[in-house]
Amino acid sequence: MTSPIWTFETALWTGGLPDLPKLMDPSCLMVLPGVGILQGEAIAAHLEAAPRWREVDMAGQRLAETDGLCILGYIATATSDGAPFRAACSSTWARRETDWKLLQHHQTPLD
């Protein structure tokens, strides 16, 4: 897909933690396997302790955009120092003035 929103989504997987505040809405919700439901500052606290992904492939990308919202769906295959992680993912982004902010992200593990 050519939408710049995919660049932001990739940055959440592989970017540095200092990028999080400028990409996430303060009320953001994440549902992560083995972790549960996180919101707001708890997301950054969890991610600081978690290893970062080296790379991520997003297959089957789907995008729906309406009224300042952009909803993504894809199958992620991410690699770090351990075994690859594969999950069905969805994210919702909202336009805030001139920027896009992540409102929610959900991962359902596959395999």
Contacts in CASP RR format, 6 or more apart in sequence:
PFRMAT RR
TARGET T0000
AUTHOR 0000-0000-0000
METHOD contacts of the structure
MODEL  1
MTSPIWTFETALWTGGLPDLPKLMDPSCLMVLPGVGILQGEAIAAHLEAA
PRWREVDMAGQRLAETDGLCILGYIATATSDGAPFRAACSSTWARRETDW
KLLQHHQTPLD
1 61 0 8 1.000
1 63 0 8 1.000
3 63 0 8 1.000
3 65 0 8 1.000
3 70 0 8 1.000
5 63 0 8 1.000
5 70 0 8 1.000
5 72 0 8 1.000
5 93 0 8 1.000
5 100 0 8 1.000
6 58 0 8 1.000
6 61 0 8 1.000
6 72 0 8 1.000
8 23 0 8 1.000
8 93 0 8 1.000
8 100 0 8 1.000
8 102 0 8 1.000
9 58 0 8 1.000
9 72 0 8 1.000
9 91 0 8 1.000
10 56 0 8 1.000
10 58 0 8 1.000
11 19 0 8 1.000
11 23 0 8 1.000
12 20 0 8 1.000
12 23 0 8 1.000
12 91 0 8 1.000
12 102 0 8 1.000
12 105 0 8 1.000
13 53 0 8 1.000
13 56 0 8 1.000
13 76 0 8 1.000
13 78 0 8 1.000
14 52 0 8 1.000
14 53 0 8 1.000
14 54 0 8 1.000
14 55 0 8 1.000
14 56 0 8 1.000
15 52 0 8 1.000
16 52 0 8 1.000
17 44 0 8 1.000
17 47 0 8 1.000
17 48 0 8 1.000
17 52 0 8 1.000
20 43 0 8 1.000
20 44 0 8 1.000
20 47 0 8 1.000
21 44 0 8 1.000
22 99 0 8 1.000
23 100 0 8 1.000
23 101 0 8 1.000
23 102 0 8 1.000
24 40 0 8 1.000
24 43 0 8 1.000
24 101 0 8 1.000
24 102 0 8 1.000
25 94 0 8 1.000
25 96 0 8 1.000
25 101 0 8 1.000
25 102 0 8 1.000
25 103 0 8 1.000
26 40 0 8 1.000
27 39 0 8 1.000
27 40 0 8 1.000
27 103 0 8 1.000
28 39 0 8 1.000
28 40 0 8 1.000
28 43 0 8 1.000
28 101 0 8 1.000
28 102 0 8 1.000
28 103 0 8 1.000
28 104 0 8 1.000
28 105 0 8 1.000
29 37 0 8 1.000
29 38 0 8 1.000
29 39 0 8 1.000
29 40 0 8 1.000
29 103 0 8 1.000
29 104 0 8 1.000
29 105 0 8 1.000
30 37 0 8 1.000
30 38 0 8 1.000
30 39 0 8 1.000
30 43 0 8 1.000
30 104 0 8 1.000
30 105 0 8 1.000
30 106 0 8 1.000
31 37 0 8 1.000
31 38 0 8 1.000
31 104 0 8 1.000
31 105 0 8 1.000
31 106 0 8 1.000
31 107 0 8 1.000
32 38 0 8 1.000
32 46 0 8 1.000
32 107 0 8 1.000
33 87 0 8 1.000
33 107 0 8 1.000
33 108 0 8 1.000
33 109 0 8 1.000
35 46 0 8 1.000
38 46 0 8 1.000
51 80 0 8 1.000
51 81 0 8 1.000
52 80 0 8 1.000
53 78 0 8 1.000
53 79 0 8 1.000
53 80 0 8 1.000
53 85 0 8 1.000
54 79 0 8 1.000
54 80 0 8 1.000
54 81 0 8 1.000
55 78 0 8 1.000
55 79 0 8 1.000
56 76 0 8 1.000
56 77 0 8 1.000
56 78 0 8 1.000
56 79 0 8 1.000
57 76 0 8 1.000
57 77 0 8 1.000
57 78 0 8 1.000
58 74 0 8 1.000
58 75 0 8 1.000
58 76 0 8 1.000
58 89 0 8 1.000
59 74 0 8 1.000
59 75 0 8 1.000
59 76 0 8 1.000
59 77 0 8 1.000
60 73 0 8 1.000
60 74 0 8 1.000
60 75 0 8 1.000
61 72 0 8 1.000
61 73 0 8 1.000
61 74 0 8 1.000
62 72 0 8 1.000
62 73 0 8 1.000
62 74 0 8 1.000
63 70 0 8 1.000
63 71 0 8 1.000
63 72 0 8 1.000
63 73 0 8 1.000
64 70 0 8 1.000
64 71 0 8 1.000
65 71 0 8 1.000
68 94 0 8 1.000
68 95 0 8 1.000
69 92 0 8 1.000
69 93 0 8 1.000
69 94 0 8 1.000
69 95 0 8 1.000
69 103 0 8 1.000
70 92 0 8 1.000
70 93 0 8 1.000
70 94 0 8 1.000
70 95 0 8 1.000
70 100 0 8 1.000
71 90 0 8 1.000
71 91 0 8 1.000
71 92 0 8 1.000
71 93 0 8 1.000
72 89 0 8 1.000
72 90 0 8 1.000
72 91 0 8 1.000
72 92 0 8 1.000
72 93 0 8 1.000
73 88 0 8 1.000
73 89 0 8 1.000
73 90 0 8 1.000
73 91 0 8 1.000
74 88 0 8 1.000
74 89 0 8 1.000
75 86 0 8 1.000
75 87 0 8 1.000
75 88 0 8 1.000
75 89 0 8 1.000
75 110 0 8 1.000
76 85 0 8 1.000
76 86 0 8 1.000
76 87 0 8 1.000
76 88 0 8 1.000
76 89 0 8 1.000
76 107 0 8 1.000
77 84 0 8 1.000
77 85 0 8 1.000
77 86 0 8 1.000
78 84 0 8 1.000
78 85 0 8 1.000
78 86 0 8 1.000
78 87 0 8 1.000
79 85 0 8 1.000
85 109 0 8 1.000
86 109 0 8 1.000
86 110 0 8 1.000
86 111 0 8 1.000
87 107 0 8 1.000
87 108 0 8 1.000
87 109 0 8 1.000
87 110 0 8 1.000
88 107 0 8 1.000
88 108 0 8 1.000
88 110 0 8 1.000
89 105 0 8 1.000
89 106 0 8 1.000
89 107 0 8 1.000
89 108 0 8 1.000
90 104 0 8 1.000
90 105 0 8 1.000
90 106 0 8 1.000
91 102 0 8 1.000
91 104 0 8 1.000
91 105 0 8 1.000
91 106 0 8 1.000
92 102 0 8 1.000
92 103 0 8 1.000
92 104 0 8 1.000
92 105 0 8 1.000
93 100 0 8 1.000
93 101 0 8 1.000
93 102 0 8 1.000
93 103 0 8 1.000
94 100 0 8 1.000
94 101 0 8 1.000
94 103 0 8 1.000
95 101 0 8 1.000
END
